[in-house]
């Protein structure tokens, strides 16, 4: 959530920055500023009456002590009048504060200066590419055919048990899935990230805290009876560990990692680009989260990018890194880098990680702060990244490592799988 003081003092800057997202924010920024002015004016009036009532109460006490009961009684009538006015102003202030918060929740984060303008994924910048695209044998197949051939993922069984988009992994497919999770977690903890196991459902406050609500309400599975949400990413529960926390400056940075299943409604389109493992309602992902001093967050972001690069280099998958344009960035992000692996059998790039800096957008909602050297509370910066999302990594391995004899397991995973080929 953007800070109201920043919006109030930088209206044109906010409008110009959100234009990078192809959003005309002129009217809503004006509404936010007007609501804030009304709220502050009402709060001043309320504070004035409360102060006046406190002074009158003290005066009544003095009058009663001196025996001037008639004067004290007259002042009590003023207290009663002020009490009614206080109640009325309190209700108005609360209503204005709620309206203001609802408006602020609809505003996405401001893109960083280096974010390119653009509306579509085609306008993202390809800033890095590495790895040779393998030349496959003549009968090479996409992963949805390979998983049938080797009987390692069963989509029909998942549909029977639950619904489309909920696959069942089995045999060597299940072991490879578990191997990837363990490998990713080990690489993250070796890099200094503390591992967490977190709940797979969160309350409304947690979903608001990281920006999933109200922006992605339609994409989240919701249990209405208990008002809980299945998580779309481990970012939500892991970051909310620190909601309403004030850290000491010397405790920064905080590095966290965790594995969770992820649940999203978004898989409703059709065609080859969403076949097989390309897009699912439930999938596994290992996440990294950092809480940083504002002066060091962009250095940390570059470190996270290098970390994901190293993992993909070890897996020996061809990949590229995109700097997302304003129109393709997530709601809460100030700057996002997407990683994509090349699927040789599909002849297309598949997104497998997003690494983002949210600056103070999440921490403002979370009330996640640190005490600086002067003893003042400051908002932290929060960052997160997929390290990594499993379905498309698995698809890339199946397709790029296929041979006429079977699917060769990347060398770095063999100590986790216990086998070196799926055949």
Order of alpha helices (4+ residues) and beta strands (2+ residues): alpha-alpha-alpha-alpha-beta-alpha-beta-alpha-beta-alpha-beta-beta-alpha-beta-beta-alpha-beta-beta-beta-alpha-beta-beta-beta-alpha-beta-beta-beta-alpha-beta-beta-alpha-beta
